[in-house]
Amino acid sequence: MLFSLSQVLSTPNFEEDYCLELDMDSVSFMGSDYEIAKKEPVRFHAANIGKNCIHLKGETTLTLNLECARCLDTVPMDFTVAFDKEYNRSDETDEWNEEAFISGNDLDFDEYIYEELVMQIPLQVLCKDDCKGICPKCGKNLNKGACGCDTFVPDPRMAGLQAIFDQMKIEE
């Protein structure tokens, strides 16, 4: 969602409250796309605080459908993105101090919210602290019940001895 800064910049001492809807429906993070399950409008206050200088303060709340790192179930997680920032445009170069989000007199709120949001996403998400994950043999979600697979894991230090026993069984 682009927000035009023209009115705020052109009117000295201008202040107004705004409410904008975000256009983005998903967030890309570490090679995965996560659906935005719920998003509140971005509510913010814009003020002209001097020549080529504006102040923006506001927030929004988003709910992302993330994936549990152990069982791969969907985990809805709420994030609040708040901002309180001044933006200055240079008289000489006509560039903003936050040029990635502002082009000309337009501020891209989707890009700004995205950048703030990805810094809050945890690297590992669990559906619950004691998540049992999935069975390494059949892939069943162990939180929903046992699968019946053999879960015995032999001691790797005994692998050489086990190979001798296996060889003896073959020779018999």
C-alpha positions as CSV (number, residue, x, y, z in Angstrom):
1,M,0.0,0.0,0.0
2,L,1.5,3.3,-1.1
3,F,0.9,6.4,1.1
4,S,1.4,9.8,-0.5
5,L,3.5,12.1,1.6
6,S,2.7,15.1,-0.6
7,Q,0.0,16.7,1.6
8,V,2.1,16.1,4.8
9,L,5.2,17.6,3.2
10,S,3.5,20.6,1.6
11,T,1.6,21.9,4.6
12,P,3.6,23.3,7.5
13,N,2.6,22.0,10.9
14,F,0.2,19.5,9.3
15,E,-0.9,16.6,11.4
16,E,-3.5,13.9,10.7
17,D,-4.4,10.3,11.7
18,Y,-4.7,7.6,9.0
19,C,-5.9,4.1,8.6
20,L,-4.6,2.0,5.6
21,E,-5.2,-1.6,4.5
22,L,-2.1,-3.7,3.7
23,D,-2.0,-5.3,0.2
24,M,0.3,-8.2,1.1
25,D,-1.3,-11.6,1.7
26,S,1.9,-13.6,2.5
27,V,5.4,-13.2,3.8
28,S,8.5,-14.8,2.3
29,F,11.1,-15.7,5.0
30,M,14.1,-18.1,4.7
31,G,12.9,-19.8,1.5
32,S,9.3,-20.3,2.6
33,D,6.1,-18.3,2.0
34,Y,3.8,-17.9,5.0
35,E,0.1,-17.0,4.7
36,I,-1.1,-13.9,6.6
37,A,-4.2,-15.4,8.3
38,K,-5.4,-12.1,9.8
39,K,-4.3,-8.5,9.3
40,E,-5.5,-5.3,11.0
41,P,-5.3,-2.0,9.2
42,V,-2.2,0.1,9.7
43,R,-3.2,3.0,12.0
44,F,-0.8,5.8,12.1
45,H,-0.3,9.5,12.8
46,A,1.6,11.6,10.2
47,A,3.0,15.1,11.1
48,N,5.1,17.7,9.2
49,I,7.8,18.6,11.7
50,G,9.9,20.9,9.5
51,K,11.1,21.5,6.0
52,N,11.3,18.1,4.2
53,C,10.9,16.3,7.5
54,I,7.9,14.2,8.6
55,H,7.2,12.0,11.6
56,L,5.2,8.8,11.4
57,K,3.9,6.9,14.5
58,G,1.6,3.9,14.4
59,E,1.2,0.1,14.5
60,T,-0.6,-2.9,13.0
61,T,-1.1,-6.5,14.1
62,L,-0.7,-9.5,11.8
63,T,-1.3,-13.2,12.3
64,L,1.0,-15.5,10.3
65,N,0.5,-19.2,9.7
66,L,4.0,-20.6,10.5
67,E,5.1,-24.2,10.4
68,C,6.2,-26.2,13.5
69,A,9.8,-27.2,13.1
70,R,9.2,-30.7,14.5
71,C,5.7,-31.9,13.3
72,L,5.1,-29.5,10.4
73,D,1.7,-28.5,11.7
74,T,0.4,-25.0,11.1
75,V,1.1,-22.6,14.0
76,P,-0.8,-19.3,14.0
77,M,1.4,-16.6,15.5
78,D,0.5,-12.9,16.2
79,F,3.0,-10.1,15.5
80,T,2.6,-6.4,16.4
81,V,4.6,-4.1,14.2
82,A,5.0,-0.6,15.7
83,F,6.9,2.3,14.3
84,D,7.8,5.8,15.5
85,K,10.2,7.3,13.1
86,E,11.3,10.6,11.4
87,Y,11.9,10.7,7.7
88,N,14.1,13.5,6.3
89,R,14.6,14.4,2.6
90,S,17.9,16.1,1.6
91,D,17.5,19.4,-0.1
92,E,20.5,18.8,-2.3
93,T,19.9,15.2,-3.5
94,D,16.1,15.0,-3.0
95,E,16.6,11.5,-1.4
96,W,15.1,10.2,1.8
97,N,17.0,8.8,4.8
98,E,14.9,5.6,4.4
99,E,15.1,5.3,0.6
100,A,14.2,1.6,0.5
101,F,10.6,2.4,1.6
102,I,10.1,5.8,0.0
103,S,10.1,6.6,-3.7
104,G,9.5,10.2,-4.6
105,N,6.7,11.3,-2.3
106,D,5.3,7.8,-1.8
107,L,6.0,5.5,1.2
108,D,5.4,1.8,0.6
109,F,3.8,0.5,3.8
110,D,3.8,-3.1,2.6
111,E,7.6,-3.1,2.2
112,Y,8.1,-1.2,5.5
113,I,5.9,-3.6,7.5
114,Y,7.5,-6.6,5.8
115,E,11.0,-5.5,6.8
116,E,9.9,-4.9,10.4
117,L,8.0,-8.2,10.5
118,V,10.7,-10.5,9.3
119,M,13.0,-9.3,12.2
120,Q,10.4,-10.7,14.6
121,I,9.8,-14.1,13.1
122,P,11.6,-16.8,15.2
123,L,14.0,-19.1,13.5
124,Q,12.4,-22.1,15.1
125,V,8.6,-22.4,15.8
126,L,7.1,-25.2,17.9
127,C,3.4,-25.9,18.1
128,K,4.0,-26.7,21.8
129,D,7.0,-27.1,24.0
130,D,6.7,-30.9,24.2
131,C,6.0,-31.5,20.5
132,K,6.9,-35.1,19.6
133,G,7.5,-34.4,15.9
134,I,7.1,-36.9,13.2
135,C,8.2,-40.6,12.9
136,P,11.4,-40.8,11.0
137,K,10.2,-44.0,9.4
138,C,6.6,-43.5,8.4
139,G,6.1,-39.8,8.8
140,K,3.1,-39.9,11.1
141,N,2.6,-37.0,13.5
142,L,3.5,-38.5,16.9
143,N,1.4,-35.8,18.7
144,K,-1.7,-37.5,17.3
145,G,-0.7,-41.0,18.6
146,A,2.0,-43.7,18.2
147,C,2.7,-45.2,14.8
148,G,3.9,-48.7,15.9
149,C,7.2,-48.4,14.1
150,D,10.3,-49.9,15.7
151,T,12.0,-46.9,17.4
152,F,15.1,-48.8,18.6
153,V,18.2,-46.9,17.8
154,P,21.4,-49.0,18.2
155,D,24.4,-47.6,19.9
156,P,26.7,-46.4,17.0
157,R,29.8,-47.4,19.1
158,M,28.6,-51.0,18.7
159,A,28.2,-50.8,14.9
160,G,31.4,-52.8,14.2
161,L,30.3,-55.6,16.5
162,Q,26.8,-55.7,15.1
163,A,28.3,-56.0,11.6
164,I,30.2,-59.1,12.7
165,F,27.0,-60.7,14.1
166,D,25.1,-59.8,10.9
167,Q,27.9,-61.5,8.9
168,M,27.7,-64.6,11.1
169,K,23.9,-64.9,10.5
170,I,24.5,-64.7,6.7
171,E,27.1,-67.5,6.8
172,E,24.8,-69.9,8.7
